[in-house]
Amino acid sequence: MDVITHVDDLEAFREEAIALIGQTDELDNVLVPQLSIDENGDLIYGVTKIPVLYEGLESLTLIRIDSDDQLQYFNHMVRLGECINGAYVFDDAAAQATYERVRGDLTVTYTDENGDEQTFDKPYMIGVFA
């Protein structure tokens, strides 16, 4: 399943994820096996994802997971919806509003190398899996 996620505070999310590394349930199953630390001490959240869209300490991304159960241990990363058949389907209006707030204005205006003002529209979706 391809899930649209929102992280409300990247620093808090990283601390939370590091604290979850290696934690197990009552049956000794690792809670979030996708989490690890690399040789440089950097957090690795080993799921397939498209590039992350950052806005300050917040982020949006589309990740591929087997089940929503994989998100239940996080307080700072929440599910906003899914990408189903190439379309973003949000869980509710509040989730879509969060996505749109963090996604920001899709119309970008800039001055090119000739001094002319150019405008283009960024895509609404931050990406989809092939």
Summary of the structure (lengths in Angstrom):
residues: 130
radius of gyration: 17.2
end to end distance: 12.7
largest distance: 64.8
contacts: 310
relative contact order: 0.23
helix: 20%
strand: 37%
